[in-house]
């Protein structure tokens, strides 16, 4: 049997979902017996690989780079999981949506004299343009499963992954469906 290829991605979010993933502690050694983590913030791989079996995506789609990356990931991934409340609903990242566009956020952060700090050297175009509306993952690409929580607790992540590894469709019920 071939080893599974697992990827994780961190978009517009706080990294709490990845911290919960690390809270799997010793079970990560069991996971390592059957799967390789081939992409993510904990892996030094710059290009998203082909033929990924499962990808857990944390965070909301907040800029043009996220949109491009998500289309690439969807094309190269068999099972795509919205990982945590920001990916599922937009959550905290989408709090700027009622402002109508990205302009008020950028003006407040970069033009308001109260927020001005000494300029740091940077290259033009390094920061990807913000989307006017932050999107939950399923509004950018088709999603196969939703793993709610802010962040999802380690036991929920483990149960979810165990179902996937067993070739079953994870079925979250009761407390497992709770957001936040």
For each residue, the residues with C-beta under 8 A, 3 or more apart:
1:
2:
3: 34 35 36
4: 34 35 36 53 54 165
5: 35 36 38 49 51 52 53 54
6: 31 35 36 37 38 52 53 54 55 56
7: 37 38 39 40 48 49 52 54 55 56 73 77
8: 18 21 37 39 40 41 42 55 56 57 58 83
9: 39 40 48 55 56 57 58 59 69 73
10: 13 15 18 40 41 58 59
11: 57 58 59 60 61 62 66 69 70 86 87 137
12: 59 60 61 62 63 66 86 93 134
13: 10 16 17 58 59 60 84 86 87 91 92 93
14: 86 92
15: 10 18 19 41 58
16: 13 19 20 58 84 150 151
17: 13 20 21 56 58 59 83 84 86 87 149 151 152
18: 8 10 15 21 22 40 41 42 58
19: 15 16 22 23 151
20: 16 17 23 149 151 152 153 154 157
21: 8 17 18 24 56 154 157
22: 18 19 25 28
23: 19 20 153 154
24: 21 27 28 31 154 157 158
25: 22 28 154
26: 29 30
27: 24 30 31 158
28: 22 24 25 31 32
29: 26 32 33
30: 26 27 33 34
31: 6 24 27 28 34 35 161 165
32: 28 29 35 36
33: 29 30
34: 3 4 30 31 165
35: 3 4 5 6 31 32 53 165
36: 3 4 5 6 32
37: 6 7 8 40 42 43
38: 5 6 7 43 45 49 52
39: 7 8 9 43 45 48 49 52 55
40: 7 8 9 10 18 37 43 45
41: 8 10 15 18
42: 8 18 37
43: 37 38 39 40
44:
45: 38 39 40 48 49
46:
47:
48: 7 9 39 45 52 69 72 73 76
49: 5 7 38 39 45 52 76
50: 76
51: 5 76 78
52: 5 6 7 38 39 48 49 55 73 76 77 78
53: 4 5 6 35 77 78 79
54: 4 5 6 7 77 78 79 81 161 164
55: 6 7 8 9 39 52 73 77 79 80 81
56: 6 7 8 9 17 21 81 83 147
57: 8 9 11 70 73 80 81 82 83 87 137
58: 8 9 10 11 13 15 16 17 18 83 84 86 87
59: 9 10 11 12 13 17 62 66 84 86 87 93
60: 11 12 13 86 87 90 91 93 94 134 135 136 137
61: 11 12 66 67 70 131 134 135 136 137 139 140
62: 11 12 59 66 93 130 131 134 135
63: 12 66 67 128 129 130 131
64: 67 68 128 129 131
65: 68 69 128
66: 11 12 59 61 62 63 69 70 128 131 140
67: 61 63 64 70 71 131 140
68: 64 65 71 72
69: 9 11 48 65 66 72 73
70: 11 57 61 66 67 73 74 137 140 141
71: 67 68 74 75 140 141
72: 48 68 69 75 76
73: 7 9 48 52 55 57 69 70 76 77 80 141
74: 70 71 77 80 141 142
75: 71 72
76: 48 49 50 51 52 72 73
77: 7 52 53 54 55 73 74 80
78: 51 52 53 54
79: 53 54 55 144 145 164
80: 55 57 73 74 77 137 141 142 143 144 145
81: 54 55 56 57 143 144 145 146 147 160
82: 57 87 88 136 137 138 143 145 146 147
83: 8 17 56 57 58 87 147 152
84: 13 16 17 58 59 87 88 91 147 148 149 150 151 152
85: 88 89 91 148 149 150 151 179 180
86: 11 12 13 14 17 58 59 60 89 90 91 92 93 94 136 150
87: 11 13 17 57 58 59 60 82 83 84 136 137 146
88: 82 84 85 91 136 137 138 146 147 148 179
89: 85 86 94 136 179
90: 60 86 93 94 97 134 135 136
91: 13 60 84 85 86 88 94 150
92: 13 14 86 95 150
93: 12 13 59 60 62 86 90 96 134
94: 60 86 89 90 91 97 133 134 135 136
95: 92 98
96: 93 99 102 104 105 134
97: 90 94 133 134
98: 95
99: 96 104 105
100: 104 132
101: 104 132 133
102: 96 105 106 129 130 131 132
103: 106 107
104: 96 99 100 101 107 108
105: 96 99 102 108 109 130
106: 102 103 109 110 111 130
107: 103 104 110 111 112
108: 104 105 111 112 115
109: 105 106 112 115
110: 106 107 115 116
111: 106 107 108 116
112: 107 108 109 115 116
113: 116
114:
115: 108 109 110 112
116: 110 111 112 113
117:
118:
119:
120:
121:
122: 126 127
123: 126
124:
125:
126: 122 123
127: 122
128: 63 64 65 66
129: 63 64 102
130: 62 63 102 105 106
131: 61 62 63 64 66 67 102 134 135
132: 100 101 102
133: 94 97 101
134: 12 60 61 62 90 93 94 96 97 131
135: 60 61 62 90 94 131 139 140
136: 60 61 82 86 87 88 89 90 94 139
137: 11 57 60 61 70 80 82 87 88 140 141 143
138: 82 88 141 142 143 146
139: 61 135 136
140: 61 66 67 70 71 135 137
141: 70 71 73 74 80 137 138
142: 74 80 138
143: 80 81 82 137 138 146
144: 79 80 81
145: 79 80 81 82 160 164 169 170
146: 81 82 87 88 138 143
147: 56 81 82 83 84 88 152 156 157 160 170 172
148: 84 85 88 152 172 177 178 179
149: 17 20 84 85 152 153 156 178 179 180
150: 16 84 85 86 91 92 179 180
151: 16 17 19 20 84 85
152: 17 20 83 84 147 148 149 156 157 160
153: 20 23 149 156 157
154: 20 21 23 24 25 157 158
155: 158 159
156: 147 149 152 153 159 160 172 176
157: 20 21 24 147 152 153 154 160 161
158: 24 27 154 155 161 162
159: 155 156 162 163 170 176
160: 81 145 147 152 156 157 163 164 170 172
161: 31 54 157 158 164 165
162: 158 159 165 166
163: 159 160 166 168 169 170 171
164: 54 79 145 160 161 167 168 170
165: 4 31 34 35 161 162
166: 162 163
167: 164
168: 163 164 171
169: 145 163
170: 145 147 159 160 163 164
171: 163 168
172: 147 148 156 160 176 177
173: 176 177
174: 177
175: 178
176: 156 159 172 173
177: 148 172 173 174
178: 148 149 175
179: 85 88 89 148 149 150
180: 85 149 150
